[in-house]
Amino acid sequence: MSQTILPGKGKQFRNCNRTACQSPDGVVFWNRATRAYYCRTCADLILQNCTDEEREQIFPDYNENIVVYKTMQRTIRHAKQIF
């Protein structure tokens, strides 16, 4: 069974590049090897068996992206409280 590929797949702030996921949430993790963006869950899955050095090669801005991701999540929670 084939999956629908969303138009924003792999684009920052759009949809995760992992076809099985394609989540629109927190897509800020740039993968240097695939030249695409991933959500935090998929980025962590990709990195689960990697060394720190490998992590730096695959997701060079991972730590900075965590800050962006957490800020996005706080903003979303705050917006939901307002509306």
N, C-alpha and C positions, 0 to 999 in steps of 0.2 A: 504494500500500500504506500503510495507516494504522499508526501506532505506538501502542503501549499507553502511556497516561499514568499514571505511577505516583502513588499517593496523596500522597507527600511532595514532589512536584514544586514547586520554588521555595521550599521551606521551609528555614530555617537548620538545618545539620547533617543534612539529609535527602537530597534529590535536586536536582541542578542544574535550573534552570528551562528550559534549552534543550532542547526536545523531542528533538532528534537526539542529545543526550548523556544527560541524566538521571542522571549519575554521582552516587554517594553519597560521593565523596571530596572533602574540603576545601570543602564548600559553605558558605562564610562571606562571600562577596562580595555585598553588598546593592546592587542597581541601583535608584537612585531613580526612574528613568523607568518601569520595569516593576513596581516595588514587589515584587521577588522576589529570591531568592538564586541565585548561580551558583558553579560550581567555578572554580578559578583558570584552567584552560585556556580555558574559555569567556569568562570575564571578560577575559582577555588578547586573545582573538579579537575581542571587541566593541571593545576599546580600541586595536587595532593601528594604526588610521589617525587617532586622535584627538590633539588638542593636550593639553597639561597642564591647561588651563582646562576643556576638554570632559570630561577624565577626572574632574576634581573634581566636575563637575555630574552625571555618570552614576554613578560609584562614589565618593561623597564620602569614604568611610573606607578607600579602597584600601590605603594604606600601613599602617594599623593592622591591616587584614585579613591582610596578608602575614605579620605577626608571629604572628597567631593560626594561620594556615595552617601556618607552619613549626613552631610548637609542636605542633600536631596531628600532623604528619608524624613528628616526633621521638618523640612518645608512642607512636604506632603501631609504629614501628620497635623501640622499647624493649620494648613488650608482646610483639611477635613473638619477640624474643630470649628472653624469660622463659618463654613457653609454647612 
